[in-house]
Amino acid sequence: MADTATQDVSHIQLFDVPTLKAPYAAYSLLRDHAPVFHIPAMNLHVVTRYDLVREAIKDTETFSSKYDEFMATTARMTFDAAPEAVQAELLRLNEQMIPIPPTMLTLDEPEHTKYRSLVSKLFTVSQIRKAEAAVQSVIDAQLARFADSGAVDFMQAFAGPVPLRIIADRLGIPEEDRAFFDDAATAAAAGLRFSPIDHDEMIRRARVGLGLQQLLVRLIEACRESPQENMISILANSKLEDEDRLLTHGECLSVLNQFLVAGHETTTSTFGWGMLLLCRNPQAQRELRNDPSLVKTFVEEALRLEAPVQGLPRLVTRDTELGGYPLKAGELIMLRYGAANRDGRQFEDPDKLDVHRSKAGMQLAFGSGVHFCIGAPLARQELNLGFPALLARMDNVRLAPGYPEPEAEPSFILRNLPELHIEFDPLPA
């Protein structure tokens, strides 16, 4: 049983806005005194210690990824709080949408495997290597827009546009649809933050979501008639081997929705937090310029220190225990990757950036086991190409004066920086 005798942690409110923005002090207390912590209001058991998170990830039979009900309950709470007129409009829009079945993220084996094995052909080593020149081209082109300016909102100028452009290229989004796609993909990711929004924004996101479905279905059908060299085309024309059939529109949309978040939101987040780390660690800037081989470790450290996905749920399938803490069948646990990644039992001096850390790659920002993020190699490719390009054009990167201290948007699932105003000394191309 977790040791709660030394310090009372009942006061910790993980859903409070200040804690959502800066959760690490709370995580530290929980790891030491209540590594499995019950939140009665959500009937959720939060797991914060690295070894226990890893244990739950590995035991997929006991801790299932079929947690659709958690997401549905959260969405229903937001819906129920809206006025009747807003609810009516949301229902009207929902009736026009294609139902989204579970595919990879919220399935267990063997169902999970049949989709993942189909999708894995999009992420082969040869596919990733083939994309490297195109990724570098997008990075260089975006960097050229502001590299001589000396000051910029990094999130708006680089961290947001680069991953969006790259995922749109990879999917095969036509140029004339790019502006809408960027808005729709950003809205889709924002929906997973579970941040409070006003009613007009709720309706706008629902309309944009419907429009995104219609765009993707149009592209799926076009690629079935005339196959192209892009992700949508490969997905649209692939068959589930055991059933000898093409994916339904709903299955395609389910996979593509996961690509949208994994393909741009997590990378955008890590670019932002990584740049903030550089601003706060001038010595790291110098080391990375002097030894570019350290960039890979720096990227892993940025992912470790500010996991873009702070946590995901698991459904308990049988009465069991975790770290001596009793759990009953039907209960939900929340695996907090953001807490596990700063566990001093696993990482020495865990709150410190260390570009020489020998086991930085043990971080859990992309999960682990059968549900390890399939798009992780693509995200790492963008980050490992992006930071050297940035450092080659920007010296003495620092926070711009006159702006509030950078802080995360309050969110229980995703962790992002809405803005990051920086100054730098331009370097010649």
C-alpha positions in Angstrom: 0.0 0.0 0.0 1.2 3.5 -0.8 2.8 5.3 2.2 0.6 8.3 3.1 1.7 8.5 6.8 4.6 10.9 6.2 2.6 13.6 4.3 -1.1 14.2 3.7 -1.8 14.6 -0.1 -5.6 14.8 0.1 -5.4 18.5 -0.7 -3.9 18.0 -4.1 -6.4 18.9 -6.9 -5.0 17.8 -10.2 -7.8 19.4 -12.2 -7.3 22.9 -10.7 -6.1 25.4 -13.3 -2.8 26.3 -11.4 -1.9 22.6 -11.1 -2.8 21.9 -14.7 -0.4 24.7 -15.7 2.4 23.6 -13.4 1.8 20.0 -12.2 5.3 18.9 -11.3 5.3 19.8 -7.6 2.0 17.9 -7.2 3.4 14.9 -9.1 6.5 14.8 -6.8 4.3 14.6 -3.7 2.1 11.9 -5.2 5.1 9.8 -6.4 6.5 9.8 -2.9 3.4 9.5 -0.8 0.5 8.2 -3.0 1.8 6.8 -6.3 -1.7 5.6 -7.0 -4.0 8.5 -6.1 -7.8 8.4 -6.2 -9.7 11.4 -7.5 -13.3 10.8 -6.3 -15.0 13.4 -8.5 -13.8 11.5 -11.6 -13.6 8.1 -9.9 -10.1 8.0 -11.4 -6.9 6.4 -9.9 -3.9 8.4 -11.0 -0.5 6.6 -11.4 2.6 8.7 -11.1 5.6 6.5 -10.4 7.7 5.3 -13.3 7.9 1.6 -12.4 4.1 1.4 -11.8 3.3 3.2 -15.1 5.6 0.7 -16.9 4.0 -2.2 -15.1 0.5 -1.2 -16.2 1.6 -0.5 -19.8 3.0 -4.0 -20.1 0.0 -5.8 -18.6 -2.5 -5.1 -21.3 -4.8 -7.9 -20.2 -5.4 -6.3 -16.8 -5.1 -2.7 -17.8 -7.1 -2.3 -21.1 -6.9 0.5 -23.6 -10.7 0.2 -24.2 -11.4 3.4 -22.4 -13.8 5.0 -24.8 -16.3 5.5 -22.0 -13.9 7.9 -20.2 -13.7 10.1 -23.3 -17.4 9.9 -23.9 -18.2 10.8 -20.3 -15.9 13.8 -20.4 -17.5 15.0 -23.7 -21.0 14.4 -22.2 -20.2 16.5 -19.2 -19.3 19.4 -21.5 -22.4 18.9 -23.6 -24.7 18.7 -20.6 -23.4 22.0 -19.3 -24.3 23.8 -22.5 -27.6 25.7 -23.1 -30.4 23.9 -24.9 -29.9 25.9 -28.1 -26.3 25.0 -28.2 -27.1 21.3 -27.5 -29.6 21.3 -30.3 -27.0 22.6 -32.8 -24.4 20.2 -31.6 -26.8 17.3 -32.1 -27.8 18.5 -35.5 -24.1 18.6 -36.6 -23.4 15.2 -34.9 -26.2 13.5 -36.9 -24.3 14.4 -40.1 -21.0 13.0 -39.0 -19.7 9.5 -39.7 -19.5 7.4 -36.5 -15.8 6.8 -35.5 -15.1 3.2 -34.5 -12.1 2.3 -32.2 -9.0 1.3 -34.2 -5.5 1.5 -32.6 -5.4 3.8 -29.5 -8.5 2.4 -27.8 -8.2 -1.3 -28.7 -6.4 -4.2 -27.2 -4.8 -7.1 -29.0 -5.7 -8.9 -31.3 -8.0 -6.1 -32.7 -5.3 -3.5 -32.1 -2.7 -5.5 -34.0 -4.7 -5.9 -37.2 -5.0 -2.1 -37.6 -1.4 -1.4 -36.4 0.1 -3.9 -38.8 -1.8 -2.3 -41.6 -0.7 1.2 -40.7 2.9 0.3 -40.0 3.6 0.3 -43.7 3.4 4.1 -43.5 6.2 4.2 -41.0 8.9 2.0 -42.4 12.6 3.0 -42.2 12.7 3.6 -45.9 9.5 5.7 -45.8 11.0 7.9 -43.1 14.4 8.3 -44.8 12.7 9.1 -48.1 10.8 11.9 -46.4 13.9 13.5 -44.9 14.7 16.0 -47.7 11.1 17.1 -47.8 11.0 17.7 -44.1 14.3 19.6 -44.1 12.9 21.8 -47.0 9.8 22.7 -45.0 11.9 23.5 -41.9 14.4 25.7 -43.9 11.6 27.5 -45.7 9.7 28.4 -42.5 12.9 29.4 -40.8 13.9 31.8 -43.6 10.7 33.8 -43.0 11.9 35.1 -39.6 15.6 34.2 -39.2 16.7 37.8 -39.8 14.1 39.4 -37.6 15.7 38.9 -34.2 12.4 38.6 -32.4 9.3 36.3 -32.9 6.5 34.4 -31.3 8.1 31.0 -31.8 4.9 29.1 -31.5 3.2 31.1 -34.3 6.3 31.5 -36.5 7.7 27.9 -36.4 6.5 25.4 -33.8 2.9 25.4 -35.1 3.3 25.8 -38.9 6.2 23.3 -39.5 4.5 20.2 -38.2 1.2 21.2 -39.8 2.8 21.7 -43.2 4.7 18.4 -42.9 1.6 16.3 -41.9 -0.5 17.9 -44.6 2.2 17.0 -47.2 2.4 13.5 -45.9 -1.3 13.0 -46.0 -1.6 14.6 -49.4 -3.9 17.5 -48.6 -4.4 19.7 -51.7 -2.9 23.2 -51.6 -6.3 24.8 -51.9 -7.5 23.0 -48.8 -4.5 23.8 -46.6 -5.9 26.8 -44.7 -9.0 24.9 -43.7 -7.0 21.8 -42.9 -4.7 23.7 -40.6 -7.6 25.2 -38.7 -9.4 21.8 -38.5 -6.4 19.8 -37.4 -5.6 22.4 -34.7 -9.2 22.3 -33.5 -9.2 18.5 -33.4 -6.1 18.5 -31.2 -7.6 21.3 -29.0 -10.6 19.1 -28.3 -8.3 16.6 -26.5 -7.0 19.2 -24.0 -10.3 19.3 -22.2 -9.8 23.0 -21.6 -12.8 25.2 -20.9 -14.2 26.9 -24.0 -17.2 29.1 -24.7 -20.3 27.9 -26.4 -19.6 29.6 -29.7 -16.2 27.8 -29.9 -17.9 24.5 -29.1 -20.2 25.0 -32.1 -17.3 26.2 -34.3 -15.2 23.2 -33.5 -18.2 20.9 -34.3 -18.7 22.5 -37.7 -15.0 22.4 -38.5 -15.0 18.7 -37.4 -17.8 17.9 -39.8 -16.0 19.8 -42.6 -12.8 17.9 -41.9 -14.6 14.6 -42.2 -16.1 15.6 -45.5 -12.7 16.7 -46.8 -11.0 13.5 -45.8 -13.7 11.3 -47.2 -13.5 13.1 -50.5 -9.7 12.5 -50.6 -10.1 8.9 -49.6 -12.6 8.3 -52.5 -10.3 10.2 -54.9 -7.3 8.1 -53.9 -9.3 4.9 -54.4 -10.1 6.0 -58.0 -6.6 7.3 -58.7 -4.0 6.1 -56.1 -1.3 8.7 -55.1 2.0 8.6 -53.1 0.7 9.8 -49.8 -0.6 8.5 -46.5 -4.3 8.9 -47.3 -3.9 6.9 -50.5 -2.0 4.1 -48.8 -4.6 3.9 -46.1 -7.5 4.1 -48.5 -6.3 1.2 -50.6 -5.0 -1.1 -47.9 -7.0 -4.2 -46.9 -7.5 -5.8 -43.6 -5.9 -9.2 -44.4 -8.1 -11.4 -42.1 -11.3 -9.9 -43.6 -10.1 -9.2 -47.1 -11.7 -5.8 -47.3 -10.9 -2.1 -47.5 -11.3 0.0 -44.4 -14.6 1.7 -44.0 -14.7 5.5 -44.1 -15.2 5.5 -40.3 -12.1 3.3 -39.8 -10.0 5.5 -42.1 -11.2 8.6 -40.2 -10.4 7.0 -36.9 -6.8 6.3 -38.0 -6.4 9.7 -39.6 -7.7 11.5 -36.5 -4.9 9.9 -34.5 -2.4 10.9 -37.2 -3.5 14.5 -36.8 -2.7 14.7 -33.1 0.4 12.5 -33.2 1.6 14.1 -36.4 1.5 17.7 -35.4 0.3 18.5 -31.9 3.0 16.5 -30.0 5.7 17.9 -32.3 4.5 21.4 -32.0 4.5 21.1 -28.2 8.0 19.7 -28.1 9.4 22.3 -30.4 7.9 24.9 -28.0 9.1 23.4 -24.8 12.5 22.6 -26.3 13.0 26.2 -27.3 12.0 27.4 -23.8 14.6 25.0 -22.4 17.2 26.5 -24.7 16.2 30.0 -23.5 16.7 29.0 -19.9 19.9 27.0 -20.5 22.4 29.1 -22.6 25.1 26.5 -21.8 23.0 23.9 -23.6 22.8 26.1 -26.7 26.6 26.3 -26.8 27.0 22.6 -26.3 24.5 21.7 -29.1 26.2 24.0 -31.5 29.7 22.7 -30.7 28.5 19.0 -30.8 25.5 18.4 -33.0 25.5 14.7 -32.0 24.0 15.9 -28.7 20.8 17.0 -30.4 19.2 13.6 -30.2 19.7 13.5 -26.4 18.4 17.0 -26.1 15.2 16.0 -28.0 14.7 13.1 -25.6 15.2 15.4 -22.7 12.6 17.9 -24.0 10.2 15.0 -24.4 11.0 13.8 -20.9 10.7 17.1 -19.1 7.5 18.2 -20.8 5.7 15.2 -22.1 3.3 16.5 -24.9 0.8 13.8 -23.8 0.8 14.0 -20.0 -1.2 10.9 -19.5 -3.8 8.4 -20.9 -6.4 6.2 -19.2 -6.6 2.5 -18.8 -9.6 0.3 -17.9 -9.1 -2.2 -15.1 -10.5 -5.6 -16.3 -10.2 -7.6 -13.1 -9.7 -7.1 -9.4 -6.0 -6.5 -8.9 -3.4 -4.3 -7.3 -0.7 -1.9 -8.5 2.1 -1.1 -6.1 0.1 -2.6 -3.3 -2.9 -0.4 -4.1 -6.2 -2.4 -4.6 -8.1 -1.8 -7.8 -11.4 -3.3 -8.9 -12.7 -4.4 -12.2 -14.4 -1.6 -14.1 -12.3 1.2 -12.5 -10.2 3.6 -14.5 -6.6 4.4 -13.9 -4.7 7.4 -15.4 -1.1 6.8 -16.4 0.7 10.1 -15.9 3.7 10.0 -18.3 4.5 13.5 -17.3 5.0 12.4 -13.7 6.8 9.2 -14.5 9.3 11.1 -16.7 10.5 13.1 -13.7 10.8 10.2 -11.3 14.1 10.4 -9.5 14.0 6.6 -9.0 14.5 6.3 -12.8 16.3 9.6 -13.8 19.0 11.2 -11.7 18.4 14.9 -11.0 15.1 14.5 -12.9 14.0 18.1 -13.1 17.3 19.2 -14.8 18.0 19.3 -18.5 21.1 17.1 -19.2 22.2 16.8 -22.8 24.6 14.1 -21.8 22.0 11.9 -20.0 22.8 8.3 -20.9 19.3 6.9 -20.7 17.2 9.9 -21.8 15.5 7.6 -24.3 13.8 5.7 -21.5 11.3 8.5 -21.2 7.6 7.6 -21.7 6.4 10.6 -23.8 5.5 8.3 -26.6 4.2 5.5 -24.4 5.6 2.0 -24.4 4.8 -1.5 -25.3 2.1 -2.4 -27.9 0.7 1.1 -27.8 4.1 2.9 -28.3 3.3 5.8 -30.6 3.6 4.5 -34.2 4.4 8.0 -35.4 7.2 8.6 -33.0 10.0 8.1 -35.6 8.4 10.9 -37.7 8.1 13.3 -34.7 11.8 12.6 -33.8 12.8 13.2 -37.4 11.2 16.6 -37.4 12.7 17.5 -34.0 16.2 16.2 -34.8 16.3 18.1 -38.0 14.5 21.2 -36.7 16.7 22.1 -33.7 20.0 22.1 -35.5 18.5 24.3 -38.3 17.2 26.7 -35.7 20.6 26.9 -33.8 22.4 27.4 -37.1 20.5 30.7 -37.7 19.8 31.9 -34.1 22.4 32.7 -31.5 21.9 33.8 -27.9 18.3 32.7 -27.9 16.5 34.2 -24.9 13.0 35.1 -23.7 11.8 38.5 -25.0 11.2 41.1 -22.2 7.9 42.6 -21.7 5.8 39.4 -21.9 4.3 37.3 -19.2 6.3 34.2 -18.1 5.6 31.4 -20.6 3.1 28.9 -19.2 1.2 25.9 -20.4 -2.5 26.0 -21.4 -4.4 24.2 -18.6 -5.1 20.7 -19.9 -5.3 17.2 -18.3 -4.2 15.3 -21.5 -2.1 17.4 -23.8 0.5 19.9 -22.7 1.3 22.8 -24.9 2.6 26.4 -24.9 0.1 28.8 -26.5 2.8 31.4 -27.1 6.6 31.8 -26.7 8.1 35.3 -27.4 11.8 35.1 -27.9 14.7 37.2 -29.0 17.9 36.1 -30.7 21.0 37.3 -32.6 20.5 36.3 -36.3 23.3 34.2 -37.8 24.0 34.2 -41.6 22.5 31.4 -43.6 
